[in-house]
Amino acid sequence: MRIGIQLPEVEREVRWPEYQAMARAAEESGFDSLWIGDHLLYRAGDGRRERAPWEAWTLLAALAAATERVRLGPLVACAGFLPPGLLAKMAATIDEVSGGRFVLGLGAGWNEDEFRAFGIPFDRRVSRFEEAFAIIRGLLDGEHVTLAGRHWQAEDAVLLPPPARRVPLMIGSNGPRVLGIALPHAGAWNTWYEDYGNSPDGFAALNERISAAAFAAGRDPAAIARSACVLVVLDPAARERVTTPAAPAVEGPPERIAEHLRALGAVGADEAIVVVSPCTERSIRELAEVVALVGVP
């Protein structure tokens, strides 16, 4: 079972030197992957509290150059933020910079506020995703792509220089329509901890639904890797993320956290991406014991 870590998004303001230090701490602590959220703006319900992360693609390129071993990618990139041909070219470029460690996580987006604020259409998100995904997938497969869609277009587009490999695709959605579009082609699927209650039983139930969707899409379910985000709280006094009774955080000593991750693996998770609170260089290094224990029977 692989163990990943999500770096901070909008829990607090983080500058580049700290991101770099956390990424290197993740490598040194034995993590297999690190992930960055792809968002432009969050607003509270009253519209007055505003938060935003750094632009994800630029940050990922910098992290690719600052690391040597971990896989990395967006968790997940919104296919509607950028023209799909450009998105595919950016993915191929970061994969080149990283030496073949990039994973392109994709979704249709959900946060209407950021779409509106940046002048990006929010309507027909799944239809837009379907056209974008066709262009992105075709380009990453090394094809010349032409598509005259309602929302996106490409005319004999091709990726040059040619990527050294096919960048792997991961779909970040539980929606039936998006799954039907992506599962025939994606190599992996990811879900957020709130979507399965942050529990092994909840993941097992959702995982069965994904297997059924893969079968309906004509894929062998075993060919699709399963990835689960897991909310872990190390210091309740410095809690950065809100927990709910429906998705309680994993807390306790390293042995208890490792046991929870192993339980996810036992019900089908190939990778657990830890969303730790608080997320600091110190907390990432504290999780090194957990990473080591997960591989111990």
C-alpha positions as a printed Julia matrix, in Angstrom:
297×3 Matrix{Float64}:
   0.0    0.0     0.0
   1.31   3.45   -0.94
   1.04   6.43    1.41
   0.74  10.0     0.14
   0.41  13.42    1.76
  -1.61  16.45    0.72
   0.24  19.73    1.24
  -1.65  22.74    2.68
  -4.22  24.5     0.57
  -6.14  27.27    2.4
  -5.89  26.13    6.02
  -3.32  28.91    6.5
  -1.03  31.0     4.35
   2.05  29.03    3.3
   4.99  30.5     1.35
   7.25  28.68   -1.08
  10.18  27.98    1.3
   7.8   26.09    3.61
   6.26  24.12    0.74
   9.75  23.14   -0.36
  10.69  22.09    3.17
   7.5   20.03    3.56
   8.03  18.28    0.23
  11.56  17.32    1.17
  10.35  16.19    4.59
   7.79  13.96    2.86
  10.52  12.3     0.79
  12.75  11.83    3.82
   9.84  10.44    5.86
   9.08   7.7     3.36
   5.93   9.03    1.72
   5.28   7.75   -1.78
   3.47  10.8    -3.17
   2.52  14.41   -2.51
  -0.51  16.3    -3.77
  -1.72  19.87   -4.27
  -5.31  21.09   -4.46
  -6.34  22.96   -7.62
  -8.55  25.89   -6.62
  -8.66  29.6    -7.37
 -10.81  31.08   -4.59
 -12.95  30.13   -1.62
 -15.59  32.4    -0.14
 -17.6   31.89    3.04
 -21.37  31.99    2.85
 -21.48  35.7     3.64
 -18.96  36.42    0.87
 -16.67  38.31    3.24
 -14.17  35.65    4.28
 -11.97  34.96    1.28
  -9.15  32.45    0.98
  -7.15  31.07   -1.92
  -4.14  28.83   -2.53
  -1.26  29.47   -4.9
  -1.78  28.49   -8.53
  -1.45  24.71   -8.55
   0.39  24.04  -11.82
   3.21  26.49  -11.17
   3.6   25.12   -7.65
   3.66  21.53   -8.92
   6.39  22.37  -11.43
   8.49  23.87   -8.66
   7.89  20.86   -6.41
   8.83  18.52   -9.24
  12.18  20.26   -9.5
  12.65  20.32   -5.72
  12.07  16.58   -5.18
  13.68  13.4    -6.48
  11.57  10.37   -5.61
   7.9   11.05   -4.75
   5.08  10.92   -7.27
   3.15  14.18   -7.39
   0.06  15.7    -8.91
  -3.06  17.81   -8.49
  -5.78  16.54   -6.17
  -7.49  17.02   -8.52
  -7.1   19.44  -11.45
 -10.3   21.1   -12.62
 -10.7   20.29  -16.31
 -12.75  23.45  -16.79
 -10.15  25.99  -15.66
  -7.88  25.75  -18.72
  -8.15  24.85  -22.4
  -7.72  21.06  -22.47
  -4.89  21.06  -24.99
  -2.91  23.46  -22.83
  -3.65  21.37  -19.74
  -2.31  18.26  -21.46
   0.84  20.11  -22.53
   1.4   21.4   -18.98
   0.99  17.86  -17.62
   3.53  16.5   -20.11
   5.97  19.28  -19.22
   5.75  18.68  -15.46
   6.17  14.96  -16.07
   9.37  15.77  -17.97
  10.63  18.03  -15.17
   9.88  15.36  -12.57
  11.5   12.54  -14.52
   8.25  10.63  -14.96
   6.72  11.1   -11.51
   3.63  13.14  -12.41
   0.05  11.88  -12.08
  -2.73  13.88  -13.72
  -5.7   13.86  -11.37
  -8.77  15.3   -13.08
 -12.28  16.33  -12.09
 -15.11  18.54  -13.31
 -14.92  21.12  -10.47
 -17.61  22.04   -7.98
 -16.97  25.44   -6.38
 -19.2   27.87   -8.29
 -17.75  30.95   -6.56
 -14.3   30.5    -8.11
 -15.72  29.83  -11.57
 -17.76  33.04  -11.45
 -14.96  35.13   -9.93
 -12.5   34.2   -12.7
 -14.96  34.35  -15.57
 -15.08  30.59  -16.2
 -18.39  29.03  -17.3
 -19.96  26.87  -14.6
 -22.88  25.45  -16.54
 -22.86  21.99  -18.14
 -19.76  21.01  -16.22
 -19.98  17.31  -17.07
 -20.52  17.99  -20.77
 -17.52  20.33  -20.71
 -15.52  17.68  -18.85
 -16.41  15.04  -21.45
 -15.05  17.15  -24.32
 -11.97  18.24  -22.36
 -11.21  14.68  -21.27
 -11.37  13.44  -24.87
  -8.82  16.04  -25.96
  -6.52  15.53  -22.98
  -6.61  11.74  -23.2
  -5.97  11.72  -26.93
  -3.01  14.06  -26.69
  -1.44  12.12  -23.83
  -1.9    8.95  -25.88
   0.28  10.51  -28.59
  -2.54  11.15  -31.03
  -3.22  14.05  -33.37
  -6.52  15.29  -31.96
  -9.32  17.06  -33.76
 -12.55  17.78  -31.93
 -15.23  20.29  -32.84
 -17.16  20.32  -29.59
 -19.83  22.58  -28.21
 -17.51  23.78  -25.46
 -13.94  22.88  -26.49
 -12.2   22.57  -29.82
  -8.95  21.16  -31.14
  -7.72  21.07  -34.74
  -4.95  18.57  -35.45
  -3.41  19.2   -32.03
  -0.36  17.17  -30.97
   2.07  17.23  -28.06
   5.61  18.16  -29.07
   8.23  17.46  -27.92
   6.68  14.01  -27.47
   6.38  13.02  -23.79
   8.8   10.34  -22.63
   5.84   8.26  -21.45
   2.06   8.38  -21.25
   1.19  10.51  -18.22
  -1.09   8.42  -15.97
  -4.66   9.65  -15.44
  -6.53   9.57  -12.13
 -10.21  10.49  -11.92
 -11.39  12.36   -8.81
 -15.16  11.93   -8.87
 -17.93   9.67   -7.62
 -20.52  11.02  -10.06
 -21.98   8.35  -12.38
 -21.68  10.47  -15.55
 -18.06  11.49  -14.94
 -17.14   7.92  -13.99
 -18.73   6.65  -17.19
 -16.63   9.1   -19.2
 -13.32   8.54  -17.43
 -13.2    4.94  -16.2
 -12.75   3.42  -19.67
  -9.39   5.22  -19.81
  -8.18   6.27  -16.32
  -5.63   4.2   -14.47
  -6.73   5.29  -11.0
  -9.66   6.69   -9.04
  -9.55   8.93   -5.96
 -12.14   9.91   -3.37
 -12.18  12.56   -0.62
 -12.57  11.45    3.0
 -15.98  13.1     3.43
 -17.37  11.04    0.54
 -16.91   7.75    2.36
 -17.13   8.85    6.0
 -13.36   8.53    6.61
 -13.9    4.89    7.62
 -12.83   1.53    6.16
 -16.45   0.32    6.04
 -17.51   3.47    4.18
 -14.67   3.08    1.72
 -15.51  -0.58    1.14
 -19.1    0.31    0.21
 -18.04   3.12   -2.14
 -15.3    0.96   -3.63
 -17.86  -1.67   -4.61
 -19.83   0.99   -6.47
 -16.69   2.05   -8.33
 -15.98  -1.55   -9.3
 -19.51  -1.84  -10.66
 -19.07   1.4   -12.61
 -15.76   0.14  -14.04
 -17.38  -3.11  -15.14
 -20.24  -1.16  -16.76
 -17.65   0.97  -18.58
 -16.03  -2.12  -20.05
 -12.99  -2.19  -17.77
 -11.62  -4.89  -15.56
 -12.14  -3.34  -12.09
  -8.78  -4.74  -11.02
  -7.07  -2.54  -13.64
  -8.1    0.65  -11.82
  -6.04   1.62   -8.76
  -8.01   2.93   -5.78
  -6.94   6.02   -3.82
  -8.53   7.33   -0.61
  -7.91  10.61    1.14
  -7.8   10.19    4.93
  -8.28  12.97    7.48
  -5.77  12.59   10.33
  -5.58  14.98   13.3
  -2.26  14.97   15.18
  -2.89  17.97   17.44
  -6.54  18.72   18.33
  -5.48  22.06   19.85
  -4.05  23.16   16.49
  -6.81  21.64   14.38
  -6.98  23.24   10.9
  -9.81  21.21    9.38
 -13.37  20.89   10.59
 -14.51  17.35   11.33
 -18.08  16.11   11.41
 -19.81  13.12   13.01
 -20.32  11.75    9.49
 -16.55  11.87    8.8
 -14.65  11.78   12.11
 -10.9   12.3    12.0
  -8.41   9.54   12.7
  -6.58  10.43   15.91
  -4.28   8.73   18.37
  -0.77   7.24   18.51
   1.1    6.15   15.38
   0.02   2.54   15.84
  -3.67   3.49   15.74
  -3.27   5.67   12.63
  -1.26   2.93   10.88
  -3.93   0.37   11.79
  -6.58   2.56   10.17
  -4.55   2.89    6.97
  -3.91  -0.86    6.86
  -7.66  -1.43    7.28
  -8.28   0.77    4.23
  -5.79  -1.32    2.31
  -7.56  -4.49    3.38
 -10.81  -3.29    1.79
  -9.27  -2.24   -1.49
  -7.32   1.02   -1.16
  -4.07   0.9    -3.1
  -3.04   4.33   -1.83
  -4.01   6.4     1.2
  -3.42  10.14    0.87
  -3.12  11.63    4.34
  -4.79  15.0     4.88
  -3.13  15.88    8.17
  -4.13  18.6    10.61
  -2.14  20.66   11.27
  -0.07  20.27    8.11
   3.47  21.43    8.84
   6.97  20.14    8.25
   6.95  18.9    11.84
   3.7   16.97   11.46
   4.92  15.38    8.22
   8.08  14.2     9.97
   5.98  12.91   12.9
   4.07  10.75   10.42
   7.27   8.97    9.36
   6.61   6.38   12.08
   3.11   5.81   10.72
   4.46   5.31    7.18
   6.97   2.77    8.49
   4.32   0.93   10.54
   1.89   0.56    7.65
   4.24  -1.92    6.02
   4.56  -3.96    9.24
   2.07  -6.88    9.54
